[in-house]
Amino acid sequence: MSKVADTYWNSISRRTNRNRKRTKSAAKSKGTTPQWFIFTVIVSLTFMLCLAINFRAFSEMRQQSNERSQLSASIEQLTTENLVLEQEIKNLKGDPRTIEREARKIGMSRPNEKVLVPIY
């Protein structure tokens, strides 16, 4: 009886093993995604991430370049204005004509000089 039972159980276990193999291969083909697809998705996401980072860096660089050019123009303008003011200070300290002109602007005159005041 044990030979009969062993034969019976062995045939049943072979059938179940075949069914398991069929279900595993069917599950692999239907339920899982191919490896090339996963690789493609990872490469695409990496490329998009790098592109976004580079675009942001380029935008910041362009903004800083514009700001730098504006600051350079402002520095140039202030330097020119500073040179003009230094020249005016030099003239006010030592040039008699400039001193007289500025004194007349504020209403001063030389001693024994008559000042004509226009009537409007």
C-alpha positions as CSV (number, residue, x, y, z in Angstrom):
1,M,0.0,0.0,0.0
2,S,2.8,2.4,0.6
3,K,4.0,2.0,-3.0
4,V,0.6,2.8,-4.3
5,A,0.3,5.8,-2.0
6,D,3.7,7.1,-3.0
7,T,2.9,6.8,-6.6
8,Y,-0.4,8.6,-6.1
9,W,1.1,11.5,-4.1
10,N,4.1,11.8,-6.5
11,S,1.8,12.2,-9.5
12,I,-0.3,14.8,-7.7
13,S,2.8,16.7,-6.6
14,R,4.1,16.7,-10.2
15,R,0.8,18.1,-11.5
16,T,0.9,20.9,-8.9
17,N,4.5,21.7,-9.7
18,R,3.6,22.0,-13.4
19,N,0.7,24.3,-12.5
20,R,2.9,26.4,-10.3
21,K,5.4,26.8,-13.1
22,R,2.7,27.8,-15.5
23,T,1.3,30.4,-13.1
24,K,4.7,31.8,-12.3
25,S,5.6,32.3,-16.0
26,A,2.2,33.7,-16.6
27,A,2.6,36.1,-13.7
28,K,6.0,37.2,-14.9
29,S,4.7,38.1,-18.4
30,K,1.6,39.8,-17.2
31,G,2.4,41.5,-13.9
32,T,6.0,42.7,-14.1
33,T,7.4,45.5,-16.1
34,P,10.4,45.0,-18.4
35,Q,13.8,46.0,-17.2
36,W,14.4,48.3,-20.2
37,F,11.3,50.3,-19.3
38,I,12.5,50.9,-15.7
39,F,16.0,51.8,-17.0
40,T,14.4,54.3,-19.5
41,V,12.3,55.9,-16.8
42,I,15.3,56.3,-14.4
43,V,17.4,57.8,-17.2
44,S,14.6,60.2,-18.2
45,L,14.0,61.4,-14.7
46,T,17.8,61.9,-14.2
47,F,18.0,63.9,-17.4
48,M,15.0,66.1,-16.4
49,L,16.5,66.7,-13.0
50,C,19.8,67.8,-14.5
51,L,18.0,70.0,-17.0
52,A,16.0,71.7,-14.3
53,I,19.1,72.3,-12.2
54,N,21.1,73.7,-15.2
55,F,18.2,76.0,-16.2
56,R,17.9,77.4,-12.7
57,A,21.6,78.0,-12.6
58,F,21.6,79.7,-16.0
59,S,18.7,82.0,-14.9
60,E,20.5,83.0,-11.8
61,M,23.7,83.7,-13.7
62,R,21.8,85.9,-16.2
63,Q,20.1,87.8,-13.4
64,Q,23.4,88.4,-11.7
65,S,25.0,89.5,-15.0
66,N,22.3,92.1,-15.5
67,E,22.6,93.3,-11.9
68,R,26.4,93.6,-12.4
69,S,26.1,95.7,-15.6
70,Q,23.6,98.0,-13.8
71,L,26.0,98.4,-10.9
72,S,28.9,99.1,-13.2
73,A,26.9,101.8,-15.0
74,S,26.0,103.3,-11.7
75,I,29.6,103.3,-10.5
76,E,30.8,104.9,-13.7
77,Q,28.1,107.7,-13.3
78,L,29.0,108.3,-9.7
79,T,32.7,108.4,-10.5
80,T,32.2,111.0,-13.2
81,E,30.0,113.1,-10.8
82,N,32.7,112.8,-8.1
83,L,35.4,114.1,-10.5
84,V,33.2,117.1,-11.4
85,L,32.6,117.9,-7.7
86,E,36.3,117.6,-6.9
87,Q,37.1,120.0,-9.8
88,E,34.5,122.5,-8.5
89,I,35.9,122.2,-4.9
90,K,39.4,122.9,-6.3
91,N,38.1,126.0,-8.2
92,L,36.3,127.3,-5.2
93,K,39.4,127.0,-3.1
94,G,41.8,128.7,-5.4
95,D,40.3,130.4,-8.5
96,P,39.4,134.0,-7.8
97,R,36.9,134.3,-10.7
98,T,34.9,131.3,-9.4
99,I,34.9,132.7,-5.9
100,E,33.7,136.1,-7.1
101,R,31.0,134.4,-9.3
102,E,29.7,132.3,-6.4
103,A,29.8,135.4,-4.1
104,R,27.7,137.4,-6.5
105,K,25.2,134.5,-6.7
106,I,24.5,134.8,-3.0
107,G,24.2,138.7,-3.2
108,M,27.6,139.8,-2.1
109,S,29.5,142.7,-3.7
110,R,32.9,144.4,-3.4
111,P,33.3,147.4,-1.2
112,N,32.3,150.7,-2.8
113,E,30.4,148.8,-5.6
114,K,26.9,149.6,-6.6
115,V,24.6,146.7,-7.2
116,L,21.8,147.0,-9.7
117,V,18.7,145.1,-8.7
118,P,16.3,144.3,-11.5
119,I,12.6,145.0,-10.9
120,Y,10.2,142.4,-12.2
